[in-house]
């Protein structure tokens, strides 16, 4: 980048179960699961995420989920904001259209992983990306799969849109 600007990139992590996964997973899955993770990328003063409504953005912590349960610093990027917006537009038109959302295979975490790689070359924690296959490998996961395949999660960003909203 010509002017040498650098932007911090963070991964926001939310436990959609609010601690219930930790309590109930040993009984239901036969193994400990710490949470049911929703993630987003925070960069350029905005929080970007993917759900059943497509790629969306809001002020950091501005989704209905509130502030994240934890944050991972992914490092810095020198990717200019306008290039990032073009990148998001291309994802929105191809891989991350609303109808392509799938709870286990094409979700907020696969989006965060792809965007983190683009911006910083960093991966997001494997305990997040490995969770779907861990759950589906259990007998209970197999029984629930038909129901879970139909689930769409859309954490609205109505609590502070920057005017972008849905990408």
C-alpha atoms as a printed R data frame, in Angstrom:
    type eleno elety resid chain resno       x       y      z
1   ATOM     1    CA   UNK     A     1   0.000   0.000  0.000
2   ATOM     2    CA   UNK     A     2   1.465   3.353 -1.041
3   ATOM     3    CA   UNK     A     3   0.752   5.346  2.130
4   ATOM     4    CA   UNK     A     4   1.700   2.538  4.529
5   ATOM     5    CA   UNK     A     5  -1.646   2.578  6.372
6   ATOM     6    CA   UNK     A     6  -2.313  -0.429  8.544
7   ATOM     7    CA   UNK     A     7  -5.637  -1.498 10.048
8   ATOM     8    CA   UNK     A     8  -6.157  -3.807 13.026
9   ATOM     9    CA   UNK     A     9  -8.264  -6.914 12.362
10  ATOM    10    CA   UNK     A    10 -10.138  -8.688 15.138
11  ATOM    11    CA   UNK     A    11 -12.257 -11.810 15.308
12  ATOM    12    CA   UNK     A    12 -15.345 -11.356 17.490
13  ATOM    13    CA   UNK     A    13 -16.556 -14.633 19.010
14  ATOM    14    CA   UNK     A    14 -20.064 -15.120 20.394
15  ATOM    15    CA   UNK     A    15 -21.430 -18.200 22.154
16  ATOM    16    CA   UNK     A    16 -24.954 -18.546 20.785
17  ATOM    17    CA   UNK     A    17 -25.778 -21.048 23.534
18  ATOM    18    CA   UNK     A    18 -24.821 -18.581 26.302
19  ATOM    19    CA   UNK     A    19 -23.061 -21.382 28.197
20  ATOM    20    CA   UNK     A    20 -25.679 -24.100 27.688
21  ATOM    21    CA   UNK     A    21 -23.498 -26.044 25.247
22  ATOM    22    CA   UNK     A    22 -20.844 -26.426 27.938
23  ATOM    23    CA   UNK     A    23 -23.424 -27.728 30.409
24  ATOM    24    CA   UNK     A    24 -25.501 -29.973 28.132
25  ATOM    25    CA   UNK     A    25 -23.017 -31.291 25.556
26  ATOM    26    CA   UNK     A    26 -21.565 -34.114 27.696
27  ATOM    27    CA   UNK     A    27 -25.064 -35.597 28.117
28  ATOM    28    CA   UNK     A    28 -26.280 -34.953 24.589
29  ATOM    29    CA   UNK     A    29 -23.132 -35.452 22.519
30  ATOM    30    CA   UNK     A    30 -21.032 -37.624 24.805
31  ATOM    31    CA   UNK     A    31 -18.261 -35.019 24.650
32  ATOM    32    CA   UNK     A    32 -17.561 -31.544 25.945
33  ATOM    33    CA   UNK     A    33 -18.376 -28.640 23.621
34  ATOM    34    CA   UNK     A    34 -17.535 -25.222 25.019
35  ATOM    35    CA   UNK     A    35 -19.971 -23.204 22.923
36  ATOM    36    CA   UNK     A    36 -21.933 -22.823 19.709
37  ATOM    37    CA   UNK     A    37 -19.884 -20.203 17.934
38  ATOM    38    CA   UNK     A    38 -20.872 -17.232 15.827
39  ATOM    39    CA   UNK     A    39 -17.960 -15.155 14.564
40  ATOM    40    CA   UNK     A    40 -17.448 -11.907 12.736
41  ATOM    41    CA   UNK     A    41 -14.536  -9.820 11.498
42  ATOM    42    CA   UNK     A    42 -13.972  -6.325 12.853
43  ATOM    43    CA   UNK     A    43 -11.888  -4.009 10.687
44  ATOM    44    CA   UNK     A    44 -12.093  -0.368  9.510
45  ATOM    45    CA   UNK     A    45 -14.309   0.389 12.538
46  ATOM    46    CA   UNK     A    46 -17.015  -2.041 11.384
47  ATOM    47    CA   UNK     A    47 -18.173  -5.563 12.209
48  ATOM    48    CA   UNK     A    48 -18.716  -7.811  9.154
49  ATOM    49    CA   UNK     A    49 -20.585 -11.126  9.323
50  ATOM    50    CA   UNK     A    50 -22.509 -13.650  7.238
51  ATOM    51    CA   UNK     A    51 -25.877 -15.227  7.976
52  ATOM    52    CA   UNK     A    52 -29.163 -16.045  6.303
53  ATOM    53    CA   UNK     A    53 -29.439 -12.398  5.227
54  ATOM    54    CA   UNK     A    54 -26.102 -12.492  3.394
55  ATOM    55    CA   UNK     A    55 -23.043 -10.417  4.226
56  ATOM    56    CA   UNK     A    56 -23.910  -7.642  6.640
57  ATOM    57    CA   UNK     A    57 -22.130  -5.034  8.726
58  ATOM    58    CA   UNK     A    58 -22.711  -2.839 11.760
59  ATOM    59    CA   UNK     A    59 -20.796  -0.938 14.409
60  ATOM    60    CA   UNK     A    60 -18.643  -3.354 16.455
61  ATOM    61    CA   UNK     A    61 -20.929  -5.018 19.002
62  ATOM    62    CA   UNK     A    62 -23.993  -3.659 17.200
63  ATOM    63    CA   UNK     A    63 -25.725  -6.951 16.368
64  ATOM    64    CA   UNK     A    64 -28.578  -8.277 18.472
65  ATOM    65    CA   UNK     A    65 -25.928 -10.486 20.102
66  ATOM    66    CA   UNK     A    66 -24.404  -7.423 21.766
67  ATOM    67    CA   UNK     A    67 -20.741  -7.374 22.682
68  ATOM    68    CA   UNK     A    68 -18.663 -10.416 21.832
69  ATOM    69    CA   UNK     A    69 -17.892 -13.052 24.451
70  ATOM    70    CA   UNK     A    70 -14.241 -12.980 23.411
71  ATOM    71    CA   UNK     A    71 -11.972 -11.348 20.871
72  ATOM    72    CA   UNK     A    72  -8.939 -12.619 18.989
73  ATOM    73    CA   UNK     A    73  -6.476 -10.130 17.533
74  ATOM    74    CA   UNK     A    74  -5.690 -11.438 14.040
75  ATOM    75    CA   UNK     A    75  -3.038  -8.820 13.360
76  ATOM    76    CA   UNK     A    76  -2.999  -5.933 10.933
77  ATOM    77    CA   UNK     A    77  -3.852  -5.544  7.282
78  ATOM    78    CA   UNK     A    78  -2.612  -3.107  4.695
79  ATOM    79    CA   UNK     A    79  -5.549  -3.887  2.419
80  ATOM    80    CA   UNK     A    80  -7.260  -0.554  1.697
81  ATOM    81    CA   UNK     A    81 -10.936  -0.282  2.619
82  ATOM    82    CA   UNK     A    82 -12.062   0.239 -1.004
83  ATOM    83    CA   UNK     A    83 -10.307  -2.969 -2.096
84  ATOM    84    CA   UNK     A    84 -11.898  -4.807  0.845
85  ATOM    85    CA   UNK     A    85 -15.332  -3.526 -0.199
86  ATOM    86    CA   UNK     A    86 -14.748  -4.841 -3.739
87  ATOM    87    CA   UNK     A    87 -13.673  -8.171 -2.258
88  ATOM    88    CA   UNK     A    88 -16.858  -8.340 -0.144
89  ATOM    89    CA   UNK     A    89 -18.974  -7.475 -3.189
90  ATOM    90    CA   UNK     A    90 -17.414 -10.356 -5.120
91  ATOM    91    CA   UNK     A    91 -18.082 -12.744 -2.204
92  ATOM    92    CA   UNK     A    92 -21.659 -11.500 -1.981
93  ATOM    93    CA   UNK     A    93 -22.249 -12.233 -5.651
94  ATOM    94    CA   UNK     A    94 -20.737 -15.713 -5.519
95  ATOM    95    CA   UNK     A    95 -19.934 -17.718 -2.407
96  ATOM    96    CA   UNK     A    96 -21.818 -15.811  0.289
97  ATOM    97    CA   UNK     A    97 -25.244 -15.096 -1.178
98  ATOM    98    CA   UNK     A    98 -28.069 -15.425  1.378
99  ATOM    99    CA   UNK     A    99 -29.419 -18.624 -0.180
100 ATOM   100    CA   UNK     A   100 -25.977 -20.269  0.126
101 ATOM   101    CA   UNK     A   101 -26.056 -20.148  3.942
102 ATOM   102    CA   UNK     A   102 -25.726 -23.593  5.531
103 ATOM   103    CA   UNK     A   103 -25.320 -24.097  9.273
104 ATOM   104    CA   UNK     A   104 -22.476 -26.629  8.949
105 ATOM   105    CA   UNK     A   105 -20.818 -25.928  5.621
106 ATOM   106    CA   UNK     A   106 -21.256 -22.259  4.626
107 ATOM   107    CA   UNK     A   107 -21.769 -20.092  7.683
108 ATOM   108    CA   UNK     A   108 -20.487 -17.123  9.666
109 ATOM   109    CA   UNK     A   109 -17.370 -19.062 10.647
110 ATOM   110    CA   UNK     A   110 -16.411 -20.077  7.111
111 ATOM   111    CA   UNK     A   111 -16.931 -16.428  6.134
112 ATOM   112    CA   UNK     A   112 -14.761 -15.169  9.009
113 ATOM   113    CA   UNK     A   113 -12.059 -17.720  8.159
114 ATOM   114    CA   UNK     A   114 -11.989 -16.675  4.507
115 ATOM   115    CA   UNK     A   115 -11.961 -12.940  5.279
116 ATOM   116    CA   UNK     A   116  -9.272 -13.351  7.964
117 ATOM   117    CA   UNK     A   117  -7.094 -15.191  5.454
118 ATOM   118    CA   UNK     A   118  -7.629 -12.458  2.845
119 ATOM   119    CA   UNK     A   119  -6.866  -9.586  5.211
120 ATOM   120    CA   UNK     A   120  -4.059 -10.989  7.352
121 ATOM   121    CA   UNK     A   121  -3.083 -14.462  6.168
122 ATOM   122    CA   UNK     A   122  -4.167 -15.701  9.627
123 ATOM   123    CA   UNK     A   123  -6.494 -18.563 10.429
124 ATOM   124    CA   UNK     A   124  -9.265 -18.397 12.982
125 ATOM   125    CA   UNK     A   125  -9.069 -20.855 15.920
126 ATOM   126    CA   UNK     A   126  -9.638 -24.498 14.991
127 ATOM   127    CA   UNK     A   127 -12.002 -25.079 17.924
128 ATOM   128    CA   UNK     A   128 -14.420 -22.876 15.942
129 ATOM   129    CA   UNK     A   129 -13.878 -24.283 12.457
130 ATOM   130    CA   UNK     A   130 -13.799 -27.922 13.650
131 ATOM   131    CA   UNK     A   131 -17.016 -27.741 15.693
132 ATOM   132    CA   UNK     A   132 -19.493 -28.736 12.934
133 ATOM   133    CA   UNK     A   133 -17.621 -31.943 12.070
134 ATOM   134    CA   UNK     A   134 -17.169 -32.766 15.775
135 ATOM   135    CA   UNK     A   135 -20.906 -32.425 16.419
136 ATOM   136    CA   UNK     A   136 -21.899 -34.347 13.290
137 ATOM   137    CA   UNK     A   137 -19.522 -37.178 14.237
138 ATOM   138    CA   UNK     A   138 -21.673 -37.957 17.296
139 ATOM   139    CA   UNK     A   139 -24.787 -40.156 17.190
140 ATOM   140    CA   UNK     A   140 -26.907 -37.248 18.464
141 ATOM   141    CA   UNK     A   141 -25.458 -34.983 15.758
142 ATOM   142    CA   UNK     A   142 -26.483 -37.488 13.108
143 ATOM   143    CA   UNK     A   143 -30.021 -37.665 14.487
144 ATOM   144    CA   UNK     A   144 -30.287 -33.856 14.573
145 ATOM   145    CA   UNK     A   145 -28.710 -33.258 11.167
146 ATOM   146    CA   UNK     A   146 -31.957 -33.123  9.136
147 ATOM   147    CA   UNK     A   147 -33.323 -30.450 11.489
148 ATOM   148    CA   UNK     A   148 -30.037 -28.563 11.766
149 ATOM   149    CA   UNK     A   149 -29.621 -28.510  7.983
150 ATOM   150    CA   UNK     A   150 -32.678 -26.279  7.780
151 ATOM   151    CA   UNK     A   151 -31.529 -23.748 10.415
152 ATOM   152    CA   UNK     A   152 -30.545 -20.237  9.324
153 ATOM   153    CA   UNK     A   153 -28.923 -17.786 11.711
154 ATOM   154    CA   UNK     A   154 -29.189 -14.082 10.955
155 ATOM   155    CA   UNK     A   155 -27.883 -11.813 13.712
156 ATOM   156    CA   UNK     A   156 -29.363  -8.512 12.644
157 ATOM   157    CA   UNK     A   157 -27.086  -5.505 12.671
158 ATOM   158    CA   UNK     A   158 -29.891  -3.069 13.399
159 ATOM   159    CA   UNK     A   159 -28.196  -1.700 16.503
160 ATOM   160    CA   UNK     A   160 -25.890   0.697 14.698
161 ATOM   161    CA   UNK     A   161 -25.650   0.359 10.958
162 ATOM   162    CA   UNK     A   162 -23.025   2.365  9.166
163 ATOM   163    CA   UNK     A   163 -25.315   2.687  6.199
164 ATOM   164    CA   UNK     A   164 -23.992  -0.503  4.631
165 ATOM   165    CA   UNK     A   165 -26.222  -3.126  6.207
166 ATOM   166    CA   UNK     A   166 -26.559  -5.918  3.729
167 ATOM   167    CA   UNK     A   167 -23.735  -6.220  1.217
